[in-house]
Structure formats: structure tokens, C-alpha cells
Amino acid sequence: MKTTIRNLAPLALLLAASIGAAASPTDPDRNRTPRRSPGRLSAPRAASPVALKAIKECAEFDSYLTDVVLETLIRHKYWWVIRPWFGPERDTGGGDSPTDYTTTNVQEEGVDELDIVKTDGNYLYIAENDLFAVVQSWPAADSRLTASLELSGAAYGLFLYRDLAVVISNFYNYHDGPVAPEMPWGGTRIELVDVTDRSAPTVVRTIDVEGYLAAARLIDGHIYAVISSYLEIPYAAWELIDRDDLGLPEVDWDASEEERAAAAAGARIILRPLVAGIIARTGLEELVPLVRDRTAANPDAGFEPLVGCGDLYRPTETSEYSMLSVLHLDLDVADPTISRIDATGLLADGWTVYASTTSLYVTQSSMWWWWGWGDLEMTTAIHKFALDPSSGDPVRYTASGEVEGWLHSQFSMGEHDGHLRVATTEFDWWWGNTDDEEDPGSRITVLADDGQGALTITGLLDGIAPGERIFACRFMADRGYLVTFEQIDPLFTLDLSDPTAPAIVGELEVTGFSSYLHPIGEDHLLAVGMEADPEGVILGLAVSVFDVSDFANPTLARRHLVEGEEGVWSWSEALHDHHAFTYHRDVLSIPAYVHGGESMFSGLIVLSVDPGSDIFELGRVDHSGLPAGPWGSWAWLRRSVYIEDALYSVSNLGVRVNELLAPEVVLAEVPFYEGGSRAPGDGGS
């Protein structure tokens, strides 16, 4: 039966999905021969260490947790991994509403992503640093700050759904008035803000969850937030490895792996009963994340354990002690302040998140479950959740799988017709191996949910560009695009129509690299990246258009170098965050930072990008004249929005409104601060 926070019952089915192959010092190394021929299909590995085991009762949970704590102590004692810090103990236009405006740049249609600015055309809603601001944006020349709220921490971003803004931020506990003493490491705050009255936004619900946000999505009025929680090991357990009276074996700093393993084996015998006793005496609220849900009807709600021990799934092999939760909140109801919170979780970690309209995937690279001994195998675990808000189980864990290599970003994943395509690179060359003959290169792995808890490999394309790593990827229906880089930038076109046989169709070699690929119809890709010389020396920020109308023979149609002077450095947030990339009606705007020589600029660069003609600069916008905020006068431009023919640029200091096709023309400016303090609006505080 599904449980909820509101019923003060365990709310999450905890699933454990950590990889055990590197979790034990006795595991043998794999003998693997790199595969270097692009286009060759290889058989999947015979067995995956990704597995789940249900915990039936609290005694079994205590036994597993004893194993986790014991192995953590052993790692810190004999492999000298740095211990964590310990926090406190828990006690332009006018007239009618605009009809044409840009929204958040997202990966999948119908899947909204968290960002620092949203708009309904008439207003901008901004969550930047510790500020939530509402800015009237229409008519453009009358733009002004109508209200602002101070947040308790730094904002991750927000969603907008009807007259409700959902602002997600982090918070930390400080000595001068902790936000949540029960959460010593801080947590994630989800605030539902009623913006029906744009001059007086009101927080109507506050949800605090122990842990930090990995990602969030909004799909048809349903929010899915992925939160990673550090689970605290009791301090009494840490004290054990420093005691001199236990007779724990000691090793010198230059001890061999065999000597360390022998000492660790002896220490396990001594420590296990002591650790088991500590775990048995520790309450559940000390071992799992906490949650608090406050509303106007229940403003003094307390903290509750996120799960009960009978709701847990654990790894087959001992893993790190952490938890990854996927929370669901329904906004598409008459009263979102009382809607049920559902959650599903993993006794695992993970940060890279991809979602389609029906599935959500969370990945965890082997770096995060490596115990510190033995070789680091470069693999990635993938956990799949089915999204079905119409059922009684809106977030349901379904399967896990494993692929070779590590992912570059969320764009390294894409789901189509029941198959997940994943692009990965093994970074052996990061660890001192630069011999292409020993480098397996990158790969495309196609997986499918077998209905029995496993993501099984149905197709594999490996050996792509040995010695290089992935810098950009995009999956779109039956097609895919991949960019790798070492000295030159190969753009690969991929045929993904057959999930059992992904194949490279075409390849284009150009200088530099692209880090984000944006489709313009079916025949062109718009890319932002860095130009380089033939030897791979980076020259500066570049915008490119690739013609892929002949899929087997892609060509570089246009390229614009932002600054090409020697000694000039240029960069853009759009290189690593696609939300900073705004393209609409053949106009592209990106934040840019140019330094060196006589070029000093920090602001927004606006470009005309028509696939049928050249790329040229329309103008630039900076915020250097806006009043300084509490952190100084430096204006850090973050985002841009188009409303009709007006351009709205958003920085940490405020909003400027310019003509879209003539950015030198200023229509209005809206500062967030006056004299270092918050600028007043019509309402709010």
C-alpha cells in the first residue's frame, strides 16, 4: 500500500542499487580487452552486479547498516580516506497580453526543467541567489519590480504552473540561528508560492527534505524532484577506530595492498560486534533522512523519518551509506497545499538525471561507490522509475542496469520507443593512459526494461574515437549526434532506428568542439562550443551551424567566433548549461564573458542565426550600470527571455529590457537592489 508524509507513515519505497563489483577488496579484476572498431556490435556482459534485495524487518536493516558502517570505518582506518566533517548532533509593446514568448530551453518536449526564470508573457518570475522576484514584463517599456521575497538559501530555480510558483532552494545550518537543527547537514526547501496577486506573493506550503537537489522536472502539473541525502554514521562508530584499547592492527603509510587487506580482515572481527551494538541503540530518525511539511493549516509540523526500516531495499553487495529519493508532488489539483507527497528512493547516490514524459532515469558513476581499494572500474549504474501519476503509485522503481564508461550530461541519455540510448566514455587517459591502442573510446549502449527488474543491453556501438572523450550528445527519435574532442572535433551522425544495431552513418572533422547541440528543424544543428587551432589550442567561444540534411555527409555551414584576438579569453554559461541558451525566430542569445587585450565584456551577446545565411552579431547587453547588490557590483548575466520583439536579460543585479533586433536600444531596466539593499516593489518582502 502506498504511504504518504501526511499520514505520518513511511513515504518511500527505498530501493538500493549500488554496484558491488568494486565494493569488496576481494573482488578480482576484470580482464577486459578494449574494443576499437566503430560499428561492431558486442555481446552484453554475462552478469550485472546491479541487484536489489528487499529488507523484510528492522533486524535485517540493522545487519545491513552494520556492514556499511563497518566497511566505511575500515576504509578510513586502513586506506586513510579523509573523514567527513561532523555537523551538530540532531536534537516593447503594449496593449493586450503577448502571444509570442520564449520558455525554458528543455531536452524533451513536454518535460519542463527547473530554471532560475519563468514567464507567462505578462510577468517574469525569477529565483536568483536568495531572491524570489516578480517583474511585470508587459508592456515592455513599463517593466518593473512588483514584489520580492527573501529565500533562506541559494535558489536552484523554480517552476511555474498556473498561479503557483514552486521555488526550490538549498539551506544550510549556521551557528547564528539554524534553519533546521534536526538536519545537521542542511537540506532542500520546496516552497509553493501563490502568485495570484503579483504584488503580494505568498508562501502557502514549505517542504524541507534532508539532502541536496540533483534535478527536478514538471510534467503535466506533476513535479518530480530527485534529492541526494548524505546519511550520517553515528559519531560513536567513528570513535572506535581511534581507540587504543581494542587491539586494532596498525599499518605503516607505505604498507602494501596485501598488508592493508590482512589488517582490515583482523579489524573486522574486532569491530563488528561493537558496530552492531551502536546501530541497535540508534533510533531510526538518526539513520534515515528527515522531512517536514508545513502549511497554513499546520505551521508547526515537525520532522519525520523519511522511511521506515520495513520499506527498504538494499544492494546485494555492501555499498556507501547514502540515499537517493524521487519525490512526487501533484499541482494539478484544486488545493496543492494539501496534495499528497509520494516518494521512491535508493540506498545509493546519483546526480545525472534524464526524464521523458513517462520515465525518469538516475545514474551513478562508479566513482561514487568505489571503496578506495583495488582498481577503479569506469562503469555507470542506471536506475529507472516509471512515472504514472494517474495510478496509486506515481513514482515506481522498475529496473536497474549498468553500462561501461561515464556520462557527460543528461543529454547522454535519450528514450525512444521503449529503449534508452546512453552515450559514455571511459576516461582512462585522465589517469595517465594516453595510448590510443589501450583506449576503448566512447560507446552507445541501447537498453530495454525486461519487466523483471533489469535494464538489459539490446545493442552496442563501441570503439568510437579512441583517445577522445564526449563533449556533446543529442538523441532525437531515430537519429543521434555525438561530438568528441582531443585536437579536432568529430561530429558523428548516428542511425538509431534498429535498437539492436546502432550505427555511425557519417562523420565530420572540424577544428574546436561543440558542447551543446540544438536542433533547427530536421536539417540543421545549432551548436555552441569553443574554436581551436589544428593542434587543439583553444581560441575562444564559437557558435556553429551544421547542415545534416545529407545525414551521411554532415557539413559545417556557418561558424562565428565571438572574439578571435590573440590573448583574449571568452566563455559562456551556455557551454555547460543549456538553460542559458535562448533561440527563437532566428535569434540566439547567450551570456558571454570576454577578457584580455582591449576586450573586457560580461553580458549578453545577441546573434542573428539563419541556417540559410550567415551568423552575425546584432548587439550586446551588459548590466554594469545596475545598482550593486549585497555581494558587490559585479553583474553576472544568467538568462534571456524574448517577449514579442523585446529582449529581457536577467542577471544577479536585475533585468534589462532591450529591443530584440536592436539590442543597443534600451526600453526599461529593473534593478533588484538600491544602495546594496533589496529594491522595493508594490508588495512582498
Buried (B, 14 or more C-beta within 10 A) or exposed (E): EBBBBBEEBBBBBBBBBBBBBBBEBEBEEEEEEBBBEBEEBBEBBEEBBBBBBBBEEBEBBBBBBBBBBBBBBBBBBBBEEEEEEEBEEBEBBEEEEBEEBBBBBBBBEEBBBBBBBBBBBBBBBBBBBBBBBBBBBBBBEEBBBBBBBEBBBBBBBBBBBEEBBBBBBBBBBEEEEBBBBBBBBBBBBBBBBBBEBBEBBBBBBBBBBBBBBBBBBBBBBBBBBBBBBBBBBBEBBBEBBEEEEEEBBEBEEEBEEEBBBBBBBEBBEEBBEBBBEBBEEBEBBBBBBBBBBBBEEEEEBEBBBBBBBBBBBBBBBBBBBBBBBBBBBBBEEEEBBEBBBBBBBBBBBBBBBBBBEEBBBBBBBBBBBBBBBBEBBBBBBBBBBBBBBEEEBBBBBBBBBBBBBBBBBBBBBBBBEEBBBBBBBBBBBEEEBEEBEBBBBBBBBBBBBEEEBBBBBBBBBBBBBBBBBBBBBBBBEEBBBBBBBBBBBBBBBBBBEEBEBBBBBBBBEBBBBBBBBBBBEEBBBBBBBBBBEEEBEBBBBBBBBBBBEEBEEBBBBBBBBBBEBEEBBBBBBBBEBBBBBBBBEEBBBBBBBBBBEEBEBBBBBBBBBBBEEEBEEBBBBBBEEBBBBEEEBEBBBBBBBBBBBBBBBBBBBBBBBBBBBEBEEEBBBBBBBEEEEBBEBBBBE
